[in-house]
């Protein structure tokens, strides 16, 4: 198990434990940071909070160093969003060492950025960040339009209300506060119009304010849906082609007739094909077949006009066949090549479908088949 996998992934127990410890400390330091602001804390509580700060900083420092060590592009990590967050989470502690804390009070407030470290461990936050990136162009255009609208609102209310309320709408700059709280539909009530023109103008500003809220909400919501769909598609690609189930398995038997009678009478299997002098196929269930071969019948490859079935060892289980989708046959061939598994033979069945034969590490024959015994192709 590599250090990089433990630090950056969560598919191992060690990786989940690493993330759990860091997340727990983040939450603990956020609570401790808040408790420090309570006046008249006892010396014992203050000392405990200091120990929490010391331990958390040491762990966060170790985490930062480990992430830097395993990073493929170390400079890229240092200047990445999460790299800067990790650095800012520990920097105030080291700056404050040996320095009058009153002079670095503002710097120590940077400890609050530790809450941003939680974003690394949340898939939802990650999707939100990608969503913001996806619609950043539209958001910047909308932000520019909102700033212009705020300014125009401040100018309008100033000319409507300055004469009636010079103490509240003294200038356009003073009117900007009213424009902001009105366009965002907050409306604190500390300044409001009393003239008829001002009230009508405020109505128009409030209607525009609804758009200020609705437009970015719609943009972000639609982008979130797209990002979610991309994640689902990526997850399906990571899974890759999958088998549909065991459709054929084989046994060597000494007496074909006696074995057919046993499986028919005891288990209720029906004959799908045969019997011949060397084999018989029995229906197990939907798309599933049990092949009974006379002992020693397949110790040599079976050469057919449409392909060759590999030989088996003449005892025990002959082979197992897994159903696969016909459209995924190329994907399976690619996966076998990537896994350095050689395809022993390919059979194109006259009733429909194809089979890939290869060996497992113990030499057992494994078949991937795109159709059932009856020729129904999997889709």
NUNUVO-119345 format. One line per 2 residues: number of its first residue (from 0); for each residue x, y, z of C-alpha. Coordinates in Angstrom, 3 decimals. Each point is the difference from the previous one (the first is absolute). Layout:
<dokols>
NUM	X/Y/Z  ... .
</dokols>
This chain:
<dokols>
0	0.000/0.000/0.000  1.626/3.252/-1.143 .
2	0.186/3.188/2.074  -1.572/1.932/-2.891 .
4	-3.035/-2.289/0.046  -0.460/0.466/3.749 .
6	0.283/3.798/-0.151  -2.001/0.699/-3.157 .
8	-2.505/-2.864/-0.263  -2.727/-1.442/2.248 .
10	-0.212/-3.534/-1.397  2.086/-1.483/2.834 .
12	-0.510/-0.215/3.762  3.193/2.009/0.580 .
14	-1.174/2.688/-2.435  -3.394/0.297/1.679 .
16	1.662/0.128/3.426  2.372/2.751/-1.178 .
18	-2.901/2.085/-1.326  -2.063/-0.665/3.131 .
20	2.739/1.255/2.326  0.514/3.174/-2.040 .
22	-3.736/0.731/-0.240  -0.431/-0.579/3.741 .
24	2.835/2.396/0.812  -1.402/2.639/-2.367 .
26	-3.341/-0.080/1.816  1.728/-0.023/3.397 .
28	2.142/3.039/-0.825  -3.033/1.904/-1.289 .
30	-1.733/-0.591/3.334  3.156/0.941/1.920 .
32	0.423/3.176/-2.049  -3.540/1.031/0.922 .
34	0.433/-0.854/3.693  3.114/2.196/0.219 .
36	-2.171/3.074/-0.512  -2.010/-0.682/3.179 .
38	1.133/2.461/2.720  1.213/-1.063/3.453 .
40	0.934/-3.573/-0.903  1.778/-1.918/2.741 .
42	3.752/-0.626/-0.333  -0.665/-3.738/-0.315 .
44	-2.321/0.502/-2.983  2.444/2.394/-1.649 .
46	2.812/-2.511/0.420  -2.167/-2.767/-1.484 .
48	-0.813/2.193/-2.999  3.702/0.712/-0.465 .
50	0.741/-3.737/-0.027  -2.747/-0.506/-2.587 .
52	1.585/2.717/-2.130  3.496/-1.504/0.344 .
54	-1.040/-3.560/-0.851  -2.176/1.095/-2.916 .
56	2.737/2.166/-1.490  2.502/-2.863/0.240 .
58	-2.423/-2.362/-1.756  -0.897/2.594/-2.652 .
60	3.702/0.665/-0.566  0.636/-3.725/-0.455 .
62	-2.947/-0.184/-2.394  1.360/2.941/-2.031 .
64	3.447/-1.580/-0.224  -1.441/-3.392/-1.013 .
66	-2.188/1.539/-2.700  3.003/1.936/-1.286 .
68	2.148/-3.162/-0.063  -2.537/-2.100/-1.942 .
70	-1.043/2.803/-2.375  0.931/-0.667/-3.624 .
72	0.535/3.736/-0.595  1.247/1.384/3.298 .
74	0.068/3.660/-1.063  -3.485/-0.392/-1.423 .
76	-1.231/-1.344/3.345  1.609/2.846/1.962 .
78	-1.841/2.639/-2.046  -3.244/-1.954/-0.423 .
80	-3.146/1.016/1.881  0.224/-2.826/2.526 .
82	3.771/0.377/0.271  -0.421/3.656/1.022 .
84	-2.831/-0.913/2.385  2.182/-2.638/1.682 .
86	2.830/2.500/0.341  -2.200/2.776/1.392 .
88	-1.448/-2.462/2.513  3.382/-0.424/1.715 .
90	1.807/3.240/-0.833  -1.578/2.161/2.783 .
92	1.295/-2.358/2.694  3.594/0.185/-1.189 .
94	-0.144/3.774/-0.537  -1.230/0.470/3.564 .
96	2.875/-1.972/1.550  2.206/2.386/1.953 .
98	-1.980/3.050/-1.133  -2.336/2.212/1.994 .
100	-3.405/-1.454/-0.802  -1.568/3.458/-0.023 .
102	2.071/0.899/-3.041  -1.094/-3.141/-1.891 .
104	-3.604/-0.094/1.144  -1.247/0.518/-3.536 .
106	2.317/-2.716/-1.287  -1.302/-2.494/2.578 .
108	-3.496/0.632/-1.301  1.150/-1.829/-3.119 .
110	-0.485/-3.216/1.962  -3.632/0.202/-1.017 .
112	1.051/-1.076/-3.524  0.340/-3.520/1.433 .
114	-3.709/-0.389/-0.616  0.819/0.131/-3.726 .
116	2.056/-3.175/0.403  -3.280/-1.867/0.362 .
118	-0.722/0.707/-3.667  2.732/-2.478/-0.991 .
120	-1.909/-2.846/1.652  -3.421/0.781/-1.470 .
122	-0.991/-1.204/-3.461  -2.861/2.506/0.037 .
124	2.390/2.902/0.636  2.251/-1.262/-2.746 .
126	-2.937/-0.067/-2.404  -0.977/3.511/1.053 .
128	3.510/1.262/-0.756  -0.099/-1.590/-3.451 .
130	-3.456/1.505/-0.513  1.276/3.491/0.787 .
132	2.828/-0.532/-2.472  -2.446/-1.161/-2.672 .
134	-2.166/3.143/0.213  2.632/2.516/1.095 .
136	-0.290/1.943/-3.273  -3.748/0.473/0.363 .
138	0.365/0.817/3.702  2.610/2.705/-0.672 .
140	-2.218/1.585/-2.666  -2.965/-0.115/2.367 .
142	2.098/1.431/2.853  1.013/2.920/-2.207 .
144	-3.619/0.624/-0.938  -1.000/-0.170/3.687 .
146	2.633/2.621/0.937  -1.286/2.334/-2.722 .
148	-3.581/-0.555/1.161  0.947/0.742/3.620 .
150	1.619/3.258/-1.056  -2.979/1.044/-2.135 .
152	-2.344/-0.833/2.889  2.046/2.193/2.338 .
154	-0.102/2.884/-2.498  -3.749/-0.341/-0.500 .
156	-0.967/-0.145/3.686  2.329/2.946/0.735 .
158	-1.837/2.259/-2.443  -3.413/-1.182/1.204 .
160	0.646/0.212/3.762  2.829/2.481/0.591 .
162	-2.301/3.000/0.358  -2.446/-1.863/2.264 .
164	2.595/-1.840/2.138  3.359/1.778/-0.292 .
166	1.241/-1.609/3.222  -0.455/-3.580/-1.356 .
168	0.723/0.531/-3.691  2.739/2.583/0.347 .
170	1.920/-1.017/-3.116  0.148/-2.708/-2.644 .
172	2.689/-1.800/2.002  -2.263/-0.017/3.067 .
174	-2.835/-1.322/-2.173  2.109/-2.986/-1.076 .
176	-0.784/-1.755/3.302  -3.740/0.323/-0.673 .
178	0.516/-1.284/-3.552  1.913/-3.059/1.177 .
180	-2.456/-1.096/2.710  -2.983/0.668/-2.285 .
182	1.330/-1.795/-3.082  0.919/-3.018/2.139 .
184	-3.574/0.109/1.431  1.332/0.334/3.572 .
186	-1.479/3.429/0.837  1.195/0.782/3.546 .
188	-2.430/2.934/0.316  2.634/2.512/1.137 .
190	-0.624/1.999/-3.209  -3.144/-0.137/-2.114 .
192	-1.755/2.305/-2.482  -2.881/2.263/1.027 .
194	-0.712/1.754/-3.295  -2.314/-1.454/-2.640 .
196	2.732/0.015/-2.626  2.430/-1.634/2.405 .
198	-2.474/-2.759/0.833  -0.733/-0.742/-3.647 .
200	3.708/-0.045/-0.711  0.537/-2.352/2.953 .
202	-2.625/-2.354/-1.433  1.978/-0.206/-3.251 .
204	3.238/-0.550/1.910  -1.604/-2.837/2.021 .
206	-1.132/-1.715/-3.213  3.543/0.260/-1.306 .
208	1.213/-1.370/3.360  -1.998/-3.180/-0.533 .
210	1.949/-0.500/-3.208  3.250/0.667/1.842 .
212	-0.787/-3.048/2.180  -1.711/-2.216/-2.599 .
214	2.436/0.221/-2.921  3.169/-1.268/1.745 .
216	-2.065/-2.599/1.842  -1.250/-1.388/-3.312 .
218	3.477/0.065/-1.535  1.557/-1.851/2.919 .
220	-2.858/-2.518/0.273  0.172/-0.970/-3.684 .
222	3.802/-0.246/0.149  -0.216/-2.192/3.129 .
224	-2.261/-2.394/-1.882  2.541/-0.205/-2.849 .
226	2.887/-0.606/2.402  -1.991/-2.715/1.773 .
228	-0.731/-1.686/-3.334  3.703/0.179/-0.887 .
230	0.908/-1.674/3.311  -2.521/-2.776/-0.578 .
232	1.305/-0.549/-3.529  3.595/-0.032/1.264 .
234	-0.913/-2.509/2.713  -1.551/-2.289/-2.585 .
236	3.106/0.274/-2.187  2.202/-0.868/2.985 .
238	-2.071/-3.103/0.632  0.380/-0.972/-3.655 .
240	-1.682/-2.995/-1.649  -1.541/-2.515/2.382 .
242	-1.068/-3.588/-0.437  -3.711/-0.809/0.066 .
244	0.427/-3.193/2.026  1.139/-3.592/-0.289 .
246	-1.746/-1.404/-3.079  1.929/-3.265/-0.466 .
248	1.917/-2.320/2.277  1.225/-3.528/-0.736 .
250	0.629/-3.286/1.757  1.700/-3.262/-1.002 .
252	-2.162/-3.055/0.582  0.560/-3.724/-0.439 .
254	-3.475/-0.929/-1.256  -1.798/2.650/-2.006 .
256	-3.378/-1.759/0.085  0.064/-0.522/3.764 .
258	1.068/3.630/0.591  -2.762/1.358/-2.232 .
260	-2.534/-2.088/1.907  1.379/1.279/3.336 .
262	-0.099/3.711/-0.886  -3.389/-0.357/-1.712 .
264	-1.714/-1.932/2.778  1.718/1.499/3.054 .
266	0.537/3.640/-1.018  -2.610/0.340/-2.713 .
268	2.401/0.978/-2.794  -1.162/-0.508/-3.584 .
270	2.078/-0.992/-3.026  0.995/3.014/-2.113 .
272	2.122/-1.844/-2.570  1.166/-3.548/-0.516 .
274	0.817/-2.422/1.358  2.827/-1.038/-2.331 .
276	2.662/-2.607/0.606  2.128/2.591/1.817 .
278	-2.223/2.693/1.542  -3.453/1.300/0.860 .
280	-1.251/3.493/0.873  -2.570/0.445/2.787 .
282	-2.141/3.078/0.629  0.538/1.305/3.570 .
284	-2.072/3.143/-0.284  -0.346/3.076/-2.151 .
286	3.162/0.335/-2.128  1.867/-2.575/2.160 .
288	1.269/-3.385/-1.186  1.816/-2.917/1.635 .
290	2.242/-1.878/-2.430  0.670/-3.679/0.806 .
292	3.031/-1.437/-1.785  0.978/-3.650/-0.030 .
294	3.201/-0.326/2.005  3.048/0.535/-2.208 .
296	-2.036/1.312/-2.931  1.648/3.436/-0.157 .
298	3.619/-0.728/0.761  0.734/1.118/-3.548 .
300	-1.229/3.254/-1.560  -3.383/-0.285/-1.686 .
302	0.400/1.329/-3.539  -3.258/1.256/-1.471 .
304	-0.686/1.603/-3.401  -0.642/3.317/1.737 .
306	2.782/-0.092/2.622  1.981/-2.057/2.487 .
308	-0.993/-0.766/3.596  3.109/-0.320/2.192 .
310	0.911/-3.335/1.628  -0.489/-0.687/3.706 .
312	1.797/-2.181/2.511  -2.495/-2.875/-0.147 .
314	-1.165/0.118/3.619  -2.149/2.140/2.223 .
316	-1.470/3.232/-1.336  0.575/0.550/-3.690 .
318	-0.590/3.698/-0.378  -2.254/2.863/1.005 .
320	-1.699/2.399/-2.406  -1.087/3.534/0.863 .
322	-2.542/1.936/-2.012  1.025/3.420/-1.308 .
324	-1.677/2.663/-2.128  0.804/-0.322/-3.693 .
326	0.688/3.749/-0.208  2.675/-0.324/2.706 .
328	2.035/-2.751/-1.688  2.704/2.441/-1.142 .
330	0.180/1.441/3.520  0.569/-3.498/1.400 .
332	2.752/-0.704/-2.535  1.646/3.282/0.982 .
334	-0.291/-0.842/3.696  1.595/-3.414/-0.554 .
336	2.869/1.612/-1.919  0.524/2.551/2.778 .
338	0.054/-2.835/2.558  2.528/-1.903/-2.192 .
340	-2.420/-2.899/-0.428  0.247/-1.740/-3.362 .
342	-3.142/-1.033/-1.866  0.413/-3.706/-0.819 .
344	-2.734/-0.182/-2.602  -3.033/1.782/-1.420 .
346	-3.139/-1.860/-1.053  -2.743/1.502/-2.167 .
348	-3.077/-2.112/0.690  -2.259/-0.793/-2.970 .
350	-3.135/0.537/2.114  1.242/3.479/0.968 .
352	2.558/1.596/2.307  3.733/-0.362/0.554 .
354	2.208/-1.446/2.740  3.429/0.984/1.288 .
356	1.967/-2.776/1.720  2.929/0.602/2.355 .
358	1.581/-1.611/3.075  -0.050/0.991/3.647 .
360	3.189/-0.287/2.128  -0.822/-3.666/0.770 .
362	-0.472/-0.893/-3.636  -3.787/-0.204/0.102 .
364	-1.701/0.987/-3.225  -2.080/3.177/0.263 .
366	-2.476/0.945/-2.709  -1.577/3.406/-0.619 .
368	-3.046/-0.534/-2.182  -2.252/2.590/-1.629 .
370	-2.977/-2.344/-0.346  -1.888/-2.756/1.778 .
372	0.192/-3.673/-0.938  -3.113/0.506/-2.110 .
374	1.623/2.894/-1.901  -1.738/2.962/1.632 .
376	2.512/2.873/-0.107  0.440/2.093/3.159 .
378	-0.702/3.725/-0.417 .
</dokols>
